Amino acid sequence: MATHVSAEKRIRQTARRTVVNRARLSRLRTFVKKVETAIAAGDKEAARAALKEAQPELQRGAQKGVVHKNAVARKLSRLSARIKSL
């Protein structure tokens, strides 16, 4: 267990940040799932609308450091390609 004041503070900060990051990641997954559900249903307009909502959320996740920016770019590219092929 940490004995230095600074180490104890780091533990508190890490715990707080972990909660926030998990919530952000869960939110991203929810938005992506909405797009994938619309794609699976074959509804191109709903999928396009869901992607339009998901895109800023994913990019915000990359900006906040929850996911890598290239992972977000890849995810958006693949989702838009799947929507285009409907």
A tleap script that builds the chain and sets N, CA, C and O, in Angstrom:
source leaprc.protein.ff14SB
mol = sequence {
  NMET ALA THR HIE VAL SER ALA GLU LYS ARG
  ILE ARG GLN THR ALA ARG ARG THR VAL VAL
  ASN ARG ALA ARG LEU SER ARG LEU ARG THR
  PHE VAL LYS LYS VAL GLU THR ALA ILE ALA
  ALA GLY ASP LYS GLU ALA ALA ARG ALA ALA
  LEU LYS GLU ALA GLN PRO GLU LEU GLN ARG
  GLY ALA GLN LYS GLY VAL VAL HIE LYS ASN
  ALA VAL ALA ARG LYS LEU SER ARG LEU SER
  ALA ARG ILE LYS SER CLEU
}
set mol.1.N position { 0.843 -1.185 0.000 }
set mol.1.CA position { 0.000 0.000 0.000 }
set mol.1.C position { 0.886 1.246 0.000 }
set mol.1.O position { 1.986 1.249 0.552 }
set mol.2.N position { 0.377 2.299 -0.633 }
set mol.2.CA position { 1.147 3.536 -0.752 }
set mol.2.C position { 1.357 4.187 0.612 }
set mol.2.O position { 0.454 4.210 1.449 }
set mol.3.N position { 2.555 4.710 0.820 }
set mol.3.CA position { 2.833 5.371 2.085 }
set mol.3.C position { 3.088 6.862 1.896 }
set mol.3.O position { 2.930 7.639 2.838 }
set mol.4.N position { 3.478 7.270 0.695 }
set mol.4.CA position { 3.723 8.687 0.435 }
set mol.4.C position { 2.411 9.386 0.109 }
set mol.4.O position { 1.495 8.800 -0.468 }
set mol.5.N position { 2.351 10.632 0.488 }
set mol.5.CA position { 1.152 11.427 0.230 }
set mol.5.C position { 0.888 11.524 -1.271 }
set mol.5.O position { -0.254 11.417 -1.719 }
set mol.6.N position { 1.956 11.726 -2.039 }
set mol.6.CA position { 1.798 11.870 -3.488 }
set mol.6.C position { 1.309 10.566 -4.129 }
set mol.6.O position { 0.519 10.593 -5.073 }
set mol.7.N position { 1.779 9.435 -3.617 }
set mol.7.CA position { 1.344 8.143 -4.142 }
set mol.7.C position { -0.125 7.892 -3.820 }
set mol.7.O position { -0.868 7.348 -4.637 }
set mol.8.N position { -0.532 8.294 -2.621 }
set mol.8.CA position { -1.940 8.142 -2.243 }
set mol.8.C position { -2.828 9.020 -3.116 }
set mol.8.O position { -3.928 8.619 -3.496 }
set mol.9.N position { -2.349 10.212 -3.430 }
set mol.9.CA position { -3.099 11.113 -4.306 }
set mol.9.C position { -3.222 10.516 -5.702 }
set mol.9.O position { -4.286 10.581 -6.316 }
set mol.10.N position { -2.143 9.938 -6.200 }
set mol.10.CA position { -2.172 9.316 -7.529 }
set mol.10.C position { -3.199 8.184 -7.559 }
set mol.10.O position { -3.905 8.021 -8.554 }
set mol.11.N position { -3.290 7.410 -6.494 }
set mol.11.CA position { -4.269 6.324 -6.410 }
set mol.11.C position { -5.681 6.884 -6.488 }
set mol.11.O position { -6.529 6.337 -7.194 }
set mol.12.N position { -5.941 7.975 -5.764 }
set mol.12.CA position { -7.264 8.604 -5.797 }
set mol.12.C position { -7.583 9.126 -7.195 }
set mol.12.O position { -8.692 8.936 -7.696 }
set mol.13.N position { -6.609 9.783 -7.822 }
set mol.13.CA position { -6.828 10.346 -9.162 }
set mol.13.C position { -7.078 9.246 -10.184 }
set mol.13.O position { -7.954 9.368 -11.039 }
set mol.14.N position { -6.307 8.178 -10.088 }
set mol.14.CA position { -6.453 7.062 -11.023 }
set mol.14.C position { -7.818 6.414 -10.883 }
set mol.14.O position { -8.457 6.084 -11.882 }
set mol.15.N position { -8.266 6.233 -9.662 }
set mol.15.CA position { -9.578 5.628 -9.429 }
set mol.15.C position { -10.688 6.499 -10.007 }
set mol.15.O position { -11.623 5.990 -10.624 }
set mol.16.N position { -10.584 7.796 -9.808 }
set mol.16.CA position { -11.596 8.728 -10.315 }
set mol.16.C position { -11.608 8.736 -11.843 }
set mol.16.O position { -12.668 8.719 -12.468 }
set mol.17.N position { -10.416 8.762 -12.430 }
set mol.17.CA position { -10.293 8.793 -13.890 }
set mol.17.C position { -10.771 7.486 -14.513 }
set mol.17.O position { -11.353 7.489 -15.598 }
set mol.18.N position { -10.526 6.365 -13.826 }
set mol.18.CA position { -10.957 5.060 -14.322 }
set mol.18.C position { -12.475 5.001 -14.439 }
set mol.18.O position { -13.005 4.475 -15.417 }
set mol.19.N position { -13.161 5.529 -13.462 }
set mol.19.CA position { -14.624 5.551 -13.494 }
set mol.19.C position { -15.120 6.355 -14.694 }
set mol.19.O position { -16.024 5.923 -15.410 }
set mol.20.N position { -14.523 7.524 -14.905 }
set mol.20.CA position { -14.925 8.398 -16.010 }
set mol.20.C position { -14.638 7.729 -17.347 }
set mol.20.O position { -15.479 7.738 -18.245 }
set mol.21.N position { -13.447 7.149 -17.477 }
set mol.21.CA position { -13.063 6.521 -18.747 }
set mol.21.C position { -13.921 5.304 -19.060 }
set mol.21.O position { -14.252 5.070 -20.223 }
set mol.22.N position { -14.285 4.532 -18.053 }
set mol.22.CA position { -15.155 3.369 -18.279 }
set mol.22.C position { -16.520 3.823 -18.764 }
set mol.22.O position { -17.111 3.204 -19.649 }
set mol.23.N position { -17.016 4.899 -18.184 }
set mol.23.CA position { -18.313 5.440 -18.608 }
set mol.23.C position { -18.243 5.919 -20.051 }
set mol.23.O position { -19.161 5.680 -20.835 }
set mol.24.N position { -17.158 6.592 -20.400 }
set mol.24.CA position { -16.985 7.077 -21.777 }
set mol.24.C position { -16.906 5.913 -22.753 }
set mol.24.O position { -17.525 5.949 -23.817 }
set mol.25.N position { -16.149 4.885 -22.397 }
set mol.25.CA position { -15.995 3.729 -23.269 }
set mol.25.C position { -17.322 3.005 -23.451 }
set mol.25.O position { -17.642 2.556 -24.552 }
set mol.26.N position { -18.086 2.891 -22.383 }
set mol.26.CA position { -19.397 2.261 -22.453 }
set mol.26.C position { -20.314 3.059 -23.368 }
set mol.26.O position { -21.071 2.491 -24.155 }
set mol.27.N position { -20.240 4.367 -23.258 }
set mol.27.CA position { -21.045 5.249 -24.116 }
set mol.27.C position { -20.681 5.063 -25.584 }
set mol.27.O position { -21.562 5.005 -26.442 }
set mol.28.N position { -19.385 4.969 -25.876 }
set mol.28.CA position { -18.936 4.751 -27.259 }
set mol.28.C position { -19.480 3.439 -27.800 }
set mol.28.O position { -19.983 3.375 -28.921 }
set mol.29.N position { -19.371 2.393 -26.988 }
set mol.29.CA position { -19.848 1.082 -27.431 }
set mol.29.C position { -21.345 1.104 -27.713 }
set mol.29.O position { -21.812 0.456 -28.649 }
set mol.30.N position { -22.096 1.846 -26.910 }
set mol.30.CA position { -23.541 1.947 -27.108 }
set mol.30.C position { -23.853 2.604 -28.448 }
set mol.30.O position { -24.719 2.134 -29.185 }
set mol.31.N position { -23.155 3.684 -28.761 }
set mol.31.CA position { -23.393 4.371 -30.029 }
set mol.31.C position { -23.036 3.483 -31.218 }
set mol.31.O position { -23.754 3.458 -32.218 }
set mol.32.N position { -21.932 2.759 -31.108 }
set mol.32.CA position { -21.518 1.856 -32.196 }
set mol.32.C position { -22.534 0.727 -32.347 }
set mol.32.O position { -22.855 0.315 -33.462 }
set mol.33.N position { -23.037 0.230 -31.214 }
set mol.33.CA position { -24.014 -0.853 -31.258 }
set mol.33.C position { -25.302 -0.419 -31.953 }
set mol.33.O position { -25.923 -1.210 -32.663 }
set mol.34.N position { -25.706 0.845 -31.750 }
set mol.34.CA position { -26.895 1.365 -32.425 }
set mol.34.C position { -26.705 1.349 -33.939 }
set mol.34.O position { -27.623 0.994 -34.679 }
set mol.35.N position { -25.522 1.731 -34.396 }
set mol.35.CA position { -25.232 1.719 -35.836 }
set mol.35.C position { -25.256 0.286 -36.352 }
set mol.35.O position { -25.865 0.010 -37.386 }
set mol.36.N position { -24.599 -0.625 -35.643 }
set mol.36.CA position { -24.520 -2.013 -36.089 }
set mol.36.C position { -25.889 -2.682 -36.090 }
set mol.36.O position { -26.169 -3.517 -36.950 }
set mol.37.N position { -26.739 -2.325 -35.141 }
set mol.37.CA position { -28.094 -2.869 -35.110 }
set mol.37.C position { -28.888 -2.415 -36.328 }
set mol.37.O position { -29.608 -3.204 -36.940 }
set mol.38.N position { -28.754 -1.143 -36.676 }
set mol.38.CA position { -29.448 -0.614 -37.854 }
set mol.38.C position { -28.924 -1.259 -39.128 }
set mol.38.O position { -29.699 -1.525 -40.048 }
set mol.39.N position { -27.623 -1.512 -39.197 }
set mol.39.CA position { -27.042 -2.179 -40.366 }
set mol.39.C position { -27.574 -3.601 -40.471 }
set mol.39.O position { -27.933 -4.058 -41.557 }
set mol.40.N position { -27.625 -4.300 -39.338 }
set mol.40.CA position { -28.119 -5.679 -39.334 }
set mol.40.C position { -29.580 -5.740 -39.756 }
set mol.40.O position { -30.005 -6.707 -40.386 }
set mol.41.N position { -30.350 -4.710 -39.411 }
set mol.41.CA position { -31.761 -4.664 -39.788 }
set mol.41.C position { -31.930 -4.302 -41.262 }
set mol.41.O position { -33.008 -4.476 -41.830 }
set mol.42.N position { -30.868 -3.802 -41.870 }
set mol.42.CA position { -30.917 -3.437 -43.285 }
set mol.42.C position { -31.528 -2.068 -43.528 }
set mol.42.O position { -31.873 -1.743 -44.664 }
set mol.43.N position { -31.668 -1.257 -42.485 }
set mol.43.CA position { -32.261 0.075 -42.599 }
set mol.43.C position { -31.150 1.094 -42.836 }
set mol.43.O position { -30.474 1.521 -41.901 }
set mol.44.N position { -30.974 1.475 -44.091 }
set mol.44.CA position { -29.867 2.345 -44.469 }
set mol.44.C position { -30.006 3.744 -43.865 }
set mol.44.O position { -29.022 4.320 -43.401 }
set mol.45.N position { -31.214 4.286 -43.872 }
set mol.45.CA position { -31.428 5.644 -43.343 }
set mol.45.C position { -31.201 5.693 -41.833 }
set mol.45.O position { -30.579 6.626 -41.325 }
set mol.46.N position { -31.703 4.694 -41.123 }
set mol.46.CA position { -31.494 4.653 -39.675 }
set mol.46.C position { -30.017 4.465 -39.343 }
set mol.46.O position { -29.510 5.056 -38.390 }
set mol.47.N position { -29.332 3.645 -40.127 }
set mol.47.CA position { -27.901 3.416 -39.917 }
set mol.47.C position { -27.116 4.699 -40.171 }
set mol.47.O position { -26.185 5.027 -39.435 }
set mol.48.N position { -27.500 5.412 -41.211 }
set mol.48.CA position { -26.819 6.665 -41.543 }
set mol.48.C position { -27.023 7.691 -40.421 }
set mol.48.O position { -26.092 8.398 -40.038 }
set mol.49.N position { -28.258 7.760 -39.902 }
set mol.49.CA position { -28.553 8.692 -38.807 }
set mol.49.C position { -27.798 8.301 -37.534 }
set mol.49.O position { -27.281 9.161 -36.821 }
set mol.50.N position { -27.741 7.009 -37.261 }
set mol.50.CA position { -27.025 6.531 -36.071 }
set mol.50.C position { -25.530 6.810 -36.187 }
set mol.50.O position { -24.881 7.159 -35.201 }
set mol.51.N position { -24.988 6.656 -37.393 }
set mol.51.CA position { -23.560 6.946 -37.605 }
set mol.51.C position { -23.287 8.429 -37.415 }
set mol.51.O position { -22.252 8.814 -36.872 }
set mol.52.N position { -24.222 9.261 -37.866 }
set mol.52.CA position { -24.058 10.709 -37.717 }
set mol.52.C position { -24.027 11.100 -36.242 }
set mol.52.O position { -23.323 12.036 -35.865 }
set mol.53.N position { -24.786 10.390 -35.403 }
set mol.53.CA position { -24.754 10.635 -33.963 }
set mol.53.C position { -23.497 10.046 -33.319 }
set mol.53.O position { -22.941 10.624 -32.386 }
set mol.54.N position { -23.060 8.901 -33.821 }
set mol.54.CA position { -21.927 8.198 -33.213 }
set mol.54.C position { -20.591 8.868 -33.515 }
set mol.54.O position { -19.671 8.826 -32.698 }
set mol.55.N position { -20.485 9.483 -34.681 }
set mol.55.CA position { -19.205 10.037 -35.110 }
set mol.55.C position { -18.618 11.055 -34.130 }
set mol.55.O position { -17.455 10.909 -33.756 }
set mol.56.N position { -19.359 12.075 -33.697 }
set mol.56.CA position { -18.751 13.012 -32.742 }
set mol.56.C position { -18.418 12.371 -31.397 }
set mol.56.O position { -17.445 12.757 -30.749 }
set mol.57.N position { -19.220 11.400 -30.978 }
set mol.57.CA position { -18.940 10.711 -29.718 }
set mol.57.C position { -17.626 9.942 -29.800 }
set mol.57.O position { -16.806 9.991 -28.883 }
set mol.58.N position { -17.437 9.237 -30.904 }
set mol.58.CA position { -16.198 8.473 -31.089 }
set mol.58.C position { -14.999 9.414 -31.145 }
set mol.58.O position { -13.966 9.144 -30.533 }
set mol.59.N position { -15.134 10.502 -31.869 }
set mol.59.CA position { -14.015 11.440 -31.981 }
set mol.59.C position { -13.704 12.103 -30.651 }
set mol.59.O position { -12.546 12.396 -30.355 }
set mol.60.N position { -14.737 12.343 -29.845 }
set mol.60.CA position { -14.510 12.894 -28.512 }
set mol.60.C position { -13.772 11.888 -27.634 }
set mol.60.O position { -12.927 12.259 -26.820 }
set mol.61.N position { -14.105 10.600 -27.812 }
set mol.61.CA position { -13.406 9.555 -27.069 }
set mol.61.C position { -11.937 9.515 -27.417 }
set mol.61.O position { -11.088 9.307 -26.551 }
set mol.62.N position { -11.636 9.717 -28.701 }
set mol.62.CA position { -10.236 9.750 -29.127 }
set mol.62.C position { -9.539 10.982 -28.564 }
set mol.62.O position { -8.384 10.912 -28.144 }
set mol.63.N position { -10.240 12.103 -28.557 }
set mol.63.CA position { -9.666 13.346 -28.057 }
set mol.63.C position { -9.372 13.256 -26.565 }
set mol.63.O position { -8.380 13.809 -26.090 }
set mol.64.N position { -10.232 12.559 -25.826 }
set mol.64.CA position { -10.049 12.415 -24.386 }
set mol.64.C position { -9.069 11.305 -24.030 }
set mol.64.O position { -8.705 11.154 -22.863 }
set mol.65.N position { -8.639 10.529 -25.015 }
set mol.65.CA position { -7.643 9.497 -24.770 }
set mol.65.C position { -8.204 8.160 -24.336 }
set mol.65.O position { -7.461 7.307 -23.850 }
set mol.66.N position { -9.519 7.959 -24.504 }
set mol.66.CA position { -10.121 6.686 -24.119 }
set mol.66.C position { -9.769 5.614 -25.145 }
set mol.66.O position { -9.473 4.473 -24.788 }
set mol.67.N position { -9.803 5.989 -26.419 }
set mol.67.CA position { -9.408 5.092 -27.500 }
set mol.67.C position { -8.451 5.844 -28.410 }
set mol.67.O position { -8.438 7.075 -28.426 }
set mol.68.N position { -7.658 5.111 -29.158 }
set mol.68.CA position { -6.682 5.715 -30.054 }
set mol.68.C position { -7.384 6.324 -31.254 }
set mol.68.O position { -8.401 5.807 -31.717 }
set mol.69.N position { -6.836 7.432 -31.759 }
set mol.69.CA position { -7.487 8.135 -32.867 }
set mol.69.C position { -7.541 7.282 -34.126 }
set mol.69.O position { -8.498 7.380 -34.894 }
set mol.70.N position { -6.534 6.448 -34.349 }
set mol.70.CA position { -6.551 5.582 -35.529 }
set mol.70.C position { -7.605 4.490 -35.395 }
set mol.70.O position { -8.192 4.073 -36.393 }
set mol.71.N position { -7.849 4.026 -34.177 }
set mol.71.CA position { -8.893 3.026 -33.943 }
set mol.71.C position { -10.256 3.620 -34.247 }
set mol.71.O position { -11.118 2.947 -34.812 }
set mol.72.N position { -10.457 4.881 -33.875 }
set mol.72.CA position { -11.716 5.567 -34.165 }
set mol.72.C position { -11.871 5.757 -35.669 }
set mol.72.O position { -12.946 5.522 -36.220 }
set mol.73.N position { -10.809 6.178 -36.324 }
set mol.73.CA position { -10.860 6.381 -37.776 }
set mol.73.C position { -11.184 5.073 -38.484 }
set mol.73.O position { -11.988 5.046 -39.415 }
set mol.74.N position { -10.560 3.999 -38.042 }
set mol.74.CA position { -10.805 2.680 -38.649 }
set mol.74.C position { -12.246 2.246 -38.436 }
set mol.74.O position { -12.896 1.751 -39.357 }
set mol.75.N position { -12.747 2.433 -37.209 }
set mol.75.CA position { -14.118 2.043 -36.884 }
set mol.75.C position { -15.119 2.824 -37.726 }
set mol.75.O position { -16.053 2.242 -38.276 }
set mol.76.N position { -14.930 4.148 -37.832 }
set mol.76.CA position { -15.841 4.974 -38.622 }
set mol.76.C position { -15.788 4.604 -40.099 }
set mol.76.O position { -16.815 4.560 -40.776 }
set mol.77.N position { -14.598 4.342 -40.583 }
set mol.77.CA position { -14.438 3.977 -41.983 }
set mol.77.C position { -15.147 2.667 -42.298 }
set mol.77.O position { -15.838 2.554 -43.311 }
set mol.78.N position { -14.975 1.692 -41.435 }
set mol.78.CA position { -15.593 0.382 -41.676 }
set mol.78.C position { -17.116 0.448 -41.548 }
set mol.78.O position { -17.835 -0.188 -42.318 }
set mol.79.N position { -17.598 1.214 -40.581 }
set mol.79.CA position { -19.044 1.353 -40.425 }
set mol.79.C position { -19.649 2.055 -41.640 }
set mol.79.O position { -20.680 1.625 -42.156 }
set mol.80.N position { -19.013 3.130 -42.096 }
set mol.80.CA position { -19.553 3.854 -43.257 }
set mol.80.C position { -19.495 3.002 -44.519 }
set mol.80.O position { -20.373 3.105 -45.376 }
set mol.81.N position { -18.474 2.164 -44.640 }
set mol.81.CA position { -18.381 1.271 -45.796 }
set mol.81.C position { -19.507 0.239 -45.760 }
set mol.81.O position { -20.085 -0.098 -46.794 }
set mol.82.N position { -19.813 -0.261 -44.555 }
set mol.82.CA position { -20.900 -1.237 -44.424 }
set mol.82.C position { -22.258 -0.598 -44.736 }
set mol.82.O position { -23.131 -1.231 -45.330 }
set mol.83.N position { -22.421 0.656 -44.331 }
set mol.83.CA position { -23.671 1.363 -44.629 }
set mol.83.C position { -23.793 1.612 -46.126 }
set mol.83.O position { -24.869 1.472 -46.708 }
set mol.84.N position { -22.690 1.979 -46.732 }
set mol.84.CA position { -22.672 2.257 -48.173 }
set mol.84.C position { -23.042 1.007 -48.977 }
set mol.84.O position { -23.681 1.106 -50.025 }
set mol.85.N position { -22.641 -0.165 -48.485 }
set mol.85.CA position { -22.885 -1.395 -49.222 }
set mol.85.C position { -24.311 -1.921 -49.044 }
set mol.85.O position { -24.687 -2.898 -49.691 }
set mol.86.N position { -25.110 -1.289 -48.178 }
set mol.86.CA position { -26.507 -1.745 -47.977 }
set mol.86.C position { -27.343 -1.495 -49.227 }
set mol.86.O position { -28.533 -1.809 -49.247 }
savepdb mol mol.pdb
quit
